[in-house]
Amino acid sequence: MSIISHGHTGAARGPETDPGIAEARAALQGFELGRFLLSNLGLNGYWTSYVLMHPERGRLTNRSSDGSPMTELESRLLNRCPIILATQERFQLFRALTQPLIRSGMRLASLPGGLMDDLLTLDYSGVEDVVLTAVDLDPDSLSGAEANYRQRNPPVTIECEARDAWNLESADRWDLITSNGLNIYVEDDERCTDFYRSVARALRPEGMFIVSFITTPDEWQPTSASDLDYQRFLFQEVLPVKWTCVRDEGKTRQQLTQAGFDVISVTYDEQRMFPAVLAKRRR
Ligand SMILES: C[S@@+](CC[C@H](N)C(=O)[O-])C[C@H]1O[C@@H](n2cnc3c(N)ncnc32)[C@H](O)[C@@H]1O
């Protein structure tokens, strides 16, 4: 299902969306993240990390990625856009689910790794011999993950591997895999289930899988209806983004079960947009 089939049309726009599409596009040209979105209609590892880290970086300084003062649109995007706020909250949900599972000797992977913030921001004090693997198709994301590792310097080893998520060529290898930001680009349900099968094969029996999904818009409980209206205007009319593959909890549970997992928990964010699932590979 696609987000694009839901929500308000241009005709239903309120005064908040008055600037018009051309004006909004011009405003997006005014900052690096906006320019990337205009060209790519999605986020790569670098820009996902920028969005995730915003609460502890740009939100405090009001500076953009290039050091200039944040424009009104970028600030609105990063501080008020419901799906962006849900993404930032989802990141904290992943960390809270993963942290208590960390043990000495574990092999963890992030797939797609992006800049690996989900694993690199955990606390590894008191554990030994932990190896993290960043798996991503994009060499820039892998070098970004390596740079992020060097900067954060956690007491773990990191491996960066260029692999396709559907073809990991790894069986019974990892104890835990995290995955955010890939299934939301996969329209076909069977292909999405195949991705989960690929993860199940790569995990050891009883290995843990932490994965997110974007819920269907009828489930959303945005903290601000007008901000959701503006999000729809921006991400449907101005910039038809590609992260539109939404699924409800029932579908996600069914897919994970078919792929060989037992779902242990589904934890929702405040706006019920971007939950985090903890699942265990069956023996
Ligand atoms: C939205 S980012 C998410 C990154 C990271 N998981 C995070 O949450 O910060 C999506 C990432 O998926 C990677 N990617 C896209 N298709 C892939 C595939 N078939 N196999 C592996 N990685 C892929 C992209 O290179 C990009 O780094």
The ligand as an SDF file (V2000), in Angstrom:
LIG
                    3D

 27 29  0  0  0  0  0  0  0  0999 V2000
   17.2240    5.0770    4.6650 C   0  0  0  0  0  0  0  0  0  0  0  0
   18.8740    4.4480    4.7600 S   0  0  0  0  0  0  0  0  0  0  0  0
   18.8170    3.6430    6.3500 C   0  0  0  0  0  0  0  0  0  0  0  0
   20.1720    3.4340    6.9700 C   0  0  0  0  0  0  0  0  0  0  0  0
   20.1930    2.9320    8.4250 C   0  0  0  0  0  0  0  0  0  0  0  0
   19.5500    1.6450    8.5770 N   0  0  0  0  0  0  0  0  0  0  0  0
   19.5860    3.9550    9.3690 C   0  0  0  0  0  0  0  0  0  0  0  0
   18.4640    3.7530    9.8530 O   0  0  0  0  0  0  0  0  0  0  0  0
   20.2450    4.9630    9.6310 O   0  0  0  0  0  0  0  0  0  0  0  0
   18.7330    3.1300    3.5780 C   0  0  0  0  0  0  0  0  0  0  0  0
   20.0240    2.4060    3.2730 C   0  0  0  0  0  0  0  0  0  0  0  0
   19.7080    1.2050    2.5450 O   0  0  0  0  0  0  0  0  0  0  0  0
   20.7780    0.9120    1.6700 C   0  0  0  0  0  0  0  0  0  0  0  0
   20.2750   -0.0710    0.6920 N   0  0  0  0  0  0  0  0  0  0  0  0
   19.3400    0.1240   -0.2680 C   0  0  0  0  0  0  0  0  0  0  0  0
   19.1010   -1.0190   -0.9330 N   0  0  0  0  0  0  0  0  0  0  0  0
   19.8990   -1.9810   -0.3810 C   0  0  0  0  0  0  0  0  0  0  0  0
   20.0940   -3.3770   -0.6320 C   0  0  0  0  0  0  0  0  0  0  0  0
   19.4210   -4.0130   -1.5890 N   0  0  0  0  0  0  0  0  0  0  0  0
   20.9730   -4.0380    0.1360 N   0  0  0  0  0  0  0  0  0  0  0  0
   21.6700   -3.4100    1.1010 C   0  0  0  0  0  0  0  0  0  0  0  0
   21.5320   -2.0830    1.4020 N   0  0  0  0  0  0  0  0  0  0  0  0
   20.6520   -1.3760    0.6510 C   0  0  0  0  0  0  0  0  0  0  0  0
   21.1390    2.2790    1.1430 C   0  0  0  0  0  0  0  0  0  0  0  0
   22.4290    2.2950    0.5880 O   0  0  0  0  0  0  0  0  0  0  0  0
   21.0260    3.1490    2.4200 C   0  0  0  0  0  0  0  0  0  0  0  0
   22.2580    3.2350    3.0950 O   0  0  0  0  0  0  0  0  0  0  0  0
  1  2  1  0
  2  3  1  0
  2 10  1  0
  3  4  1  0
  4  5  1  0
  5  6  1  0
  5  7  1  0
  7  8  2  0
  7  9  1  0
 10 11  1  0
 11 12  1  0
 11 26  1  0
 12 13  1  0
 13 14  1  0
 13 24  1  0
 14 15  1  0
 14 23  1  0
 15 16  2  0
 16 17  1  0
 17 18  1  0
 17 23  2  0
 18 19  1  0
 18 20  2  0
 20 21  1  0
 21 22  2  0
 22 23  1  0
 24 25  1  0
 24 26  1  0
 26 27  1  0
M  CHG  2   2   1   9  -1
M  END
$$$$
